[in-house]
Amino acid sequence: MTATTPTPTPTPTSPSAPHHQPLLRPMDLAGLRLPNRVVMAPLTRARAARDGLVPTPMHADYYGRRASAGLIITEATWVSRQAIGFADVPGIYSAEQVTAWRRVTDTVHALGGRIVMQLWHTGAASHPDHLGGRVPAGPSPVNPRTRSFTTTGFQETVTPRAMTPAEIAATVADYRAAAHNARQAGFDGVEIAALGTFLIAQFLNPRLNHRTDAYGGDRTRRRRLLLEIVDAVAEPWDGRCVGVRLGPYLAAGDLFRPDAATLADHDELVTALNDHPVAYLHLRGPDRPTPDARPDTAALARYRHRFHGPLNANNGFDRETANAAIEAGTADAVSFATHFIANPDLVTRFALSRDLATGDPTTYYGGGARGYVDHPVSTWQDNPGQQP
Ligand SMILES: Cc1cc2nc3c(=O)[nH]c(=O)nc-3n(C[C@H](O)[C@H](O)[C@H](O)COP(=O)(O)O)c2cc1C
């Protein structure tokens, strides 16, 4: 038989061609080989079974549909019963929860994906309704003046108790145990949520942390809790696979402000992370002033130069701005939250320049399948003029 020379396939020149999209280049993160840099950001969806706060079969369905993400970061998950501060959010502190999460990780892995668990503790931002009537504990008796979502709706936070040194040590131990449980449940790593109005961010913040012991006072002492948690969480992971998520630009009420002191605290904190087993930094940038504004990449670059490992950037990115940020070297990967709610096949849509669907915010927190596992994937019939 005579061999025929195959007709060369024309090199795609459309900007949607994968090699033109930095987002679609593989990379190493948290000891994992990611096939692309489209990360699913953590999303609290408040659909755990109320009895035992366990993930349900719908969780496996929800995460499995998103397995083509370069990396999935789960919804924030309770490290202990004391950490609870939002209704119907799952935990990773009981054997039942570990078993239920195993179904999720098995599904994602069977579909070729990678998944890390975000660890959460609300501290003073909890509410007595979550804690059997007990007053929540935080760094100092300062009301964070925020709201907690309880089974009877949003409620104003109260003035908390100051954690005792023994409670701080127990909390660090709870994080270590949760990280161990996450490994038992088949996760590929863990991410420490150190942002928002929650426990770790409360300790970092001098407006909430008035302590005079080893965990309060100057910047070094205020960041001590986080760094102890990083070291503790890394133990069951042999010093690998631990990410840290920071949000220095949060503006919430008058207690959480991205002023010069907050940003300088984070300058030093990010530099200090280099001396601890941190596999990646997940940075939430400033909120955009208008829906059409581009993400403020200068604000991300401030921390980019201080951290020596990979940077996963977030907040307000789309395909074009994310590709530009990676191309410019401002970020190694970009995480998407709201786009992943409505577009389980976000990677495919980016690769093929498909239109994105928009989610329904009334289904973000709580409820059932609607808005959770019913978003369709795009098909070859969609946008027929845009096939590569
Ligand atoms: C419904 C919802 C739930 C969220 N839950 C979490 C969470 O559990 N942990 C976290 O760190 N951030 C959480 N966030 C913040 C997102 O991860 C992300 O920072 C934010 O939506 C901006 O990213 P985006 O512009 O891609 O949507 C949540 C956001 C939304 C809309």
The ligand as an SDF file (V2000), in Angstrom:
LIG
                    3D

 31 33  0  0  0  0  0  0  0  0999 V2000
  -22.4510   32.8080   46.2180 C   0  0  0  0  0  0  0  0  0  0  0  0
  -21.0370   33.1300   46.6150 C   0  0  0  0  0  0  0  0  0  0  0  0
  -20.4160   32.3670   47.5890 C   0  0  0  0  0  0  0  0  0  0  0  0
  -19.0720   32.6030   47.9380 C   0  0  0  0  0  0  0  0  0  0  0  0
  -18.4550   31.7860   48.8530 N   0  0  0  0  0  0  0  0  0  0  0  0
  -17.1400   31.9390   49.1290 C   0  0  0  0  0  0  0  0  0  0  0  0
  -16.4600   31.0290   49.9870 C   0  0  0  0  0  0  0  0  0  0  0  0
  -17.0260   30.0580   50.4870 O   0  0  0  0  0  0  0  0  0  0  0  0
  -15.1390   31.2630   50.2380 N   0  0  0  0  0  0  0  0  0  0  0  0
  -14.4620   32.3320   49.6900 C   0  0  0  0  0  0  0  0  0  0  0  0
  -13.2690   32.4990   49.9640 O   0  0  0  0  0  0  0  0  0  0  0  0
  -15.0850   33.1920   48.8450 N   0  0  0  0  0  0  0  0  0  0  0  0
  -16.3870   33.0120   48.5440 C   0  0  0  0  0  0  0  0  0  0  0  0
  -17.0120   33.8630   47.6460 N   0  0  0  0  0  0  0  0  0  0  0  0
  -16.2270   34.8660   46.9310 C   0  0  0  0  0  0  0  0  0  0  0  0
  -15.8140   34.3190   45.5580 C   0  0  0  0  0  0  0  0  0  0  0  0
  -14.9290   33.1990   45.6940 O   0  0  0  0  0  0  0  0  0  0  0  0
  -15.1270   35.3930   44.6900 C   0  0  0  0  0  0  0  0  0  0  0  0
  -14.0730   35.9640   45.4330 O   0  0  0  0  0  0  0  0  0  0  0  0
  -16.0560   36.5040   44.2360 C   0  0  0  0  0  0  0  0  0  0  0  0
  -17.3090   35.9970   43.7780 O   0  0  0  0  0  0  0  0  0  0  0  0
  -15.4180   37.3000   43.0930 C   0  0  0  0  0  0  0  0  0  0  0  0
  -15.0730   36.4460   42.0090 O   0  0  0  0  0  0  0  0  0  0  0  0
  -15.8560   36.4700   40.6150 P   0  0  0  0  0  0  0  0  0  0  0  0
  -15.7660   37.9000   40.1100 O   0  0  0  0  0  0  0  0  0  0  0  0
  -15.1590   35.5090   39.7170 O   0  0  0  0  0  0  0  0  0  0  0  0
  -17.2880   36.0800   40.8930 O   0  0  0  0  0  0  0  0  0  0  0  0
  -18.3540   33.6600   47.3110 C   0  0  0  0  0  0  0  0  0  0  0  0
  -19.0040   34.4410   46.3400 C   0  0  0  0  0  0  0  0  0  0  0  0
  -20.3210   34.1760   45.9870 C   0  0  0  0  0  0  0  0  0  0  0  0
  -20.9830   34.9960   44.9060 C   0  0  0  0  0  0  0  0  0  0  0  0
  1  2  1  0
  2  3  1  0
  2 30  2  0
  3  4  2  0
  4  5  1  0
  4 28  1  0
  5  6  2  0
  6  7  1  0
  6 13  1  0
  7  8  2  0
  7  9  1  0
  9 10  1  0
 10 11  2  0
 10 12  1  0
 12 13  2  0
 13 14  1  0
 14 15  1  0
 14 28  1  0
 15 16  1  0
 16 17  1  0
 16 18  1  0
 18 19  1  0
 18 20  1  0
 20 21  1  0
 20 22  1  0
 22 23  1  0
 23 24  1  0
 24 25  2  0
 24 26  1  0
 24 27  1  0
 28 29  2  0
 29 30  1  0
 30 31  1  0
M  END
$$$$
